[in-house]
């Protein structure tokens, strides 16, 4: 992405520079930032805060996030271990049940990312200990021997939505505007949809093809999608993963098998789960 952006003559990339505050007038936005060589001020017609869950832009605008935090802590472990050589039928993204819990495996070009959860009665701190991590990884491949872990970090999953996506000439997009369970990969994809929607409107206004109030459509179109589609579908995905009862698991699996057995039903399911339906 960086290589592609650097080919654009109108784009300047600035690293190690943190937004500290912003202020706006009727025709401009000024962003204050802290850089290694001192304070800097950037001026723009419009600003997009795509700066993640702890968005400094959102805080500067005074926009609240409503919602809650799921009770469990996810332990993300990255490893070079070749799960794809040990588990038949593994895909690049895998959400798996095990008898007493769940795990997921995500394949990146050179590594695997395993999402693990503490056992019942085990604290997060205990689950982060080396032997405990090995035990959780051995639930996936019992005969693996020691699995070298490159990096481990715990995180909590939020379900939150910004009260507004726009304030004057400043907009929010992606995690700065909505947070959800990562089950299904809907957060980043929803952020990409935000970007397409907003940039289409900004281009129309900047090039004179639309009035400034055309930008109001961004929040009207994208916020309900985050509230009713992205957050709710991610919540359902998480609920399915957290199911422990064998009978309920079997019912869920059989329901998915019925969906995949019918081409019309399967297409509708894929359009919804891949967020194409919401984008339309």
C-alpha positions as CSV (number, residue, x, y, z in Angstrom):
1,X,0.0,0.0,0.0
2,X,2.8,2.4,0.9
3,X,4.6,1.8,-2.4
4,X,1.4,2.5,-4.3
5,X,0.7,5.7,-2.3
6,X,4.2,7.0,-2.9
7,X,3.6,7.0,-6.7
8,X,0.9,9.7,-6.2
9,X,2.4,13.2,-6.6
10,X,-0.4,14.8,-4.5
11,X,0.3,12.6,-1.4
12,X,2.9,13.3,1.4
13,X,3.6,10.6,4.0
14,X,4.7,11.7,7.4
15,X,5.8,9.2,10.0
16,X,6.3,9.5,13.8
17,X,3.9,12.4,14.0
18,X,1.0,12.2,16.5
19,X,-2.1,14.3,16.3
20,X,-2.6,16.3,19.6
21,X,-5.5,18.5,18.8
22,X,-7.4,20.2,16.0
23,X,-9.5,23.2,15.4
24,X,-11.7,24.2,12.5
25,X,-13.3,27.3,11.0
26,X,-15.9,27.7,8.3
27,X,-13.4,26.9,5.5
28,X,-10.5,25.0,6.9
29,X,-9.2,22.6,9.5
30,X,-5.9,23.0,11.4
31,X,-4.4,19.9,13.0
32,X,-1.8,20.2,15.7
33,X,0.8,17.4,15.9
34,X,3.8,16.3,17.8
35,X,6.9,15.3,15.7
36,X,10.4,14.3,16.6
37,X,11.7,17.8,15.5
38,X,8.9,19.6,17.4
39,X,5.3,20.8,17.1
40,X,3.8,20.9,13.6
41,X,0.5,22.3,12.2
42,X,-1.2,21.0,9.2
43,X,-4.0,22.9,7.3
44,X,-6.6,21.2,5.1
45,X,-10.0,21.7,3.6
46,X,-11.1,18.5,5.2
47,X,-9.7,15.9,7.7
48,X,-10.5,12.2,7.9
49,X,-9.7,10.6,11.3
50,X,-8.9,7.0,10.3
51,X,-6.6,6.6,13.4
52,X,-8.1,3.6,15.1
53,X,-9.8,2.6,18.2
54,X,-8.1,5.2,20.4
55,X,-8.7,7.9,17.7
56,X,-7.1,11.3,18.7
57,X,-9.3,12.9,16.1
58,X,-12.4,11.5,17.7
59,X,-11.3,12.7,21.1
60,X,-10.5,16.1,19.8
61,X,-14.0,16.4,18.3
62,X,-15.6,15.3,21.6
63,X,-17.5,12.5,19.9
64,X,-18.5,9.7,22.3
65,X,-18.4,6.0,21.6
66,X,-21.3,3.9,23.0
67,X,-21.3,0.2,23.6
68,X,-19.5,-2.4,25.7
69,X,-16.5,-4.8,26.0
70,X,-16.8,-8.6,25.7
71,X,-15.8,-10.4,29.0
72,X,-13.2,-12.7,27.5
73,X,-9.6,-11.8,26.7
74,X,-8.1,-13.0,23.4
75,X,-4.4,-14.1,23.4
76,X,-2.9,-13.5,20.0
77,X,0.2,-15.7,19.3
78,X,2.3,-15.5,16.1
79,X,4.4,-18.4,15.0
80,X,6.2,-19.9,12.0
81,X,4.8,-23.3,12.9
82,X,3.4,-24.9,9.6
83,X,-0.2,-25.6,10.8
84,X,-1.1,-26.1,7.1
85,X,1.2,-29.1,6.9
86,X,-0.4,-30.8,9.9
87,X,-4.1,-30.1,9.6
88,X,-5.9,-31.4,6.6
89,X,-8.3,-29.1,4.9
90,X,-7.0,-26.0,6.6
91,X,-7.8,-22.7,4.8
92,X,-6.2,-19.3,5.3
93,X,-8.8,-18.2,7.8
94,X,-10.2,-20.8,10.3
95,X,-12.6,-20.5,13.2
96,X,-12.5,-23.7,15.2
97,X,-14.3,-25.4,18.1
98,X,-12.5,-27.7,20.5
99,X,-14.2,-29.7,23.3
100,X,-13.8,-27.1,26.0
101,X,-13.5,-23.9,24.0
102,X,-12.4,-22.3,20.7
103,X,-9.5,-21.0,18.8
104,X,-8.8,-19.4,15.4
105,X,-6.0,-19.6,12.9
106,X,-5.1,-16.9,10.4
107,X,-2.5,-17.4,7.8
108,X,-0.3,-14.5,6.6
109,X,2.4,-14.8,3.9
110,X,5.1,-16.0,6.3
111,X,3.5,-16.7,9.7
112,X,0.4,-18.0,11.4
113,X,-1.6,-16.0,13.9
114,X,-3.4,-18.1,16.5
115,X,-6.1,-16.6,18.6
116,X,-6.3,-18.5,21.9
117,X,-8.4,-18.3,25.1
118,X,-7.6,-19.1,28.7
119,X,-9.0,-22.4,30.0
120,X,-11.9,-22.3,32.4
121,X,-10.6,-21.2,35.8
122,X,-7.4,-19.8,34.3
123,X,-6.5,-16.1,34.5
124,X,-5.2,-14.3,31.4
125,X,-1.8,-13.9,33.2
126,X,-1.6,-17.6,33.8
127,X,-2.6,-18.3,30.1
128,X,0.2,-16.0,29.0
129,X,2.9,-18.1,30.7
130,X,5.1,-20.1,28.3
131,X,3.9,-23.6,29.3
132,X,0.3,-22.5,29.3
133,X,0.7,-21.2,25.8
134,X,2.3,-24.4,24.7
135,X,-0.6,-26.4,26.2
136,X,-3.2,-24.2,24.3
137,X,-1.2,-24.7,21.0
138,X,-1.0,-28.4,21.6
139,X,-4.8,-28.5,21.8
140,X,-4.5,-27.7,18.1
141,X,-1.6,-30.1,17.1
142,X,-1.0,-32.5,20.1
143,X,2.1,-34.1,18.7
144,X,3.8,-30.8,17.6
145,X,6.5,-30.7,20.3
146,X,7.6,-27.2,21.3
147,X,6.0,-24.5,19.1
148,X,8.2,-21.4,18.9
149,X,6.1,-18.3,19.6
150,X,7.4,-15.1,18.0
151,X,5.1,-12.6,19.7
152,X,2.2,-12.8,22.2
153,X,-0.3,-10.1,23.2
154,X,-3.6,-10.1,25.0
155,X,-6.5,-7.9,23.9
156,X,-10.1,-7.3,24.7
157,X,-12.8,-7.1,22.1
158,X,-15.0,-4.0,22.0
159,X,-18.5,-3.5,20.5
160,X,-18.8,0.3,20.1
161,X,-20.2,2.9,17.7
162,X,-19.4,6.6,17.5
163,X,-22.3,8.9,18.2
164,X,-21.5,10.8,15.0
165,X,-19.3,10.3,11.9
166,X,-18.9,14.0,11.1
167,X,-18.4,17.2,12.8
168,X,-18.0,20.2,10.4
169,X,-15.1,19.5,8.1
170,X,-13.8,16.5,10.0
171,X,-14.9,12.9,9.5
172,X,-14.3,9.5,11.1
173,X,-13.8,6.2,9.3
174,X,-12.9,2.6,10.2
175,X,-12.1,1.7,13.8
176,X,-12.2,5.3,14.8
177,X,-16.0,5.2,14.0
178,X,-16.9,1.6,14.8
179,X,-15.4,-1.4,16.8
180,X,-16.6,-5.0,16.6
181,X,-15.5,-8.5,17.1
182,X,-12.9,-9.5,14.5
183,X,-14.8,-12.8,13.8
184,X,-15.5,-12.7,10.1
185,X,-13.0,-9.8,9.3
186,X,-15.8,-7.3,9.2
187,X,-14.0,-4.4,10.9
188,X,-11.3,-3.7,8.4
189,X,-13.6,-4.4,5.4
190,X,-16.2,-2.1,6.9
191,X,-13.5,0.6,7.2
192,X,-12.5,0.1,3.5
193,X,-16.2,0.6,2.6
194,X,-16.3,3.8,4.7
195,X,-13.3,5.0,2.7
196,X,-14.8,4.4,-0.7
197,X,-18.1,6.0,0.3
198,X,-16.6,9.1,1.9
199,X,-13.9,9.7,-0.8
200,X,-16.5,9.4,-3.5
201,X,-18.5,12.2,-1.9
202,X,-15.4,14.4,-1.1
203,X,-14.3,14.2,-4.7
204,X,-17.7,15.3,-5.9
205,X,-17.8,18.3,-3.6
206,X,-14.1,19.3,-4.1
207,X,-14.5,19.1,-7.9
208,X,-17.7,21.2,-7.8
209,X,-20.1,18.5,-8.9
210,X,-22.1,18.5,-5.6
211,X,-23.0,20.9,-2.8
212,X,-21.3,20.7,0.6
213,X,-24.4,19.2,2.2
214,X,-23.9,16.1,0.0
215,X,-21.3,15.1,2.6
216,X,-24.1,14.6,5.1
217,X,-25.0,11.4,3.3
218,X,-21.8,9.7,4.5
219,X,-23.0,9.3,8.0
220,X,-26.6,8.6,7.0
221,X,-25.4,5.8,4.7
222,X,-22.5,4.3,6.7
223,X,-23.5,4.6,10.4
224,X,-26.6,2.4,10.1
225,X,-24.6,-0.2,8.2
226,X,-22.1,-0.3,11.1
227,X,-24.9,-0.5,13.7
228,X,-27.2,-3.0,12.0
229,X,-24.9,-5.0,9.8
230,X,-21.2,-4.9,10.8
231,X,-21.5,-4.9,14.6
232,X,-24.5,-7.2,14.7
233,X,-23.1,-9.8,12.3
234,X,-19.8,-9.8,14.0
235,X,-21.7,-10.3,17.3
236,X,-23.5,-13.3,15.8
237,X,-20.2,-14.7,14.6
238,X,-18.7,-14.4,18.0
239,X,-21.7,-16.0,19.7
240,X,-21.4,-19.0,17.3
241,X,-17.7,-19.3,18.2
242,X,-18.4,-19.1,22.0
243,X,-21.0,-21.9,21.9
244,X,-19.9,-24.8,24.1
245,X,-23.0,-27.1,24.1
246,X,-22.4,-30.1,21.8
247,X,-26.0,-30.3,20.7
248,X,-26.1,-26.6,19.9
249,X,-22.8,-26.9,18.0
250,X,-24.2,-29.8,16.0
251,X,-27.4,-27.7,15.2
252,X,-25.3,-24.7,14.0
253,X,-23.1,-27.0,11.9
254,X,-26.1,-28.7,10.3
255,X,-27.6,-25.3,9.6
256,X,-24.5,-24.2,7.8
257,X,-24.5,-27.4,5.8
258,X,-28.1,-26.8,4.7
259,X,-27.0,-23.3,3.5
260,X,-24.1,-24.6,1.5
261,X,-26.3,-27.4,0.0
262,X,-28.6,-24.9,-1.8
263,X,-26.9,-22.6,-4.4
264,X,-29.5,-19.8,-4.0
265,X,-29.4,-19.8,-0.2
266,X,-25.6,-20.0,-0.3
267,X,-25.3,-17.0,-2.6
268,X,-27.5,-14.9,-0.3
269,X,-25.4,-16.0,2.7
270,X,-22.1,-15.1,1.0
271,X,-23.4,-11.8,-0.2
272,X,-24.4,-10.9,3.4
273,X,-21.3,-12.4,5.2
274,X,-18.9,-10.8,2.7
275,X,-20.7,-7.5,3.3
276,X,-21.5,-7.0,-0.4
277,X,-25.2,-6.8,0.5
278,X,-24.5,-4.1,3.0
279,X,-22.3,-2.1,0.6
280,X,-25.1,-2.2,-2.0
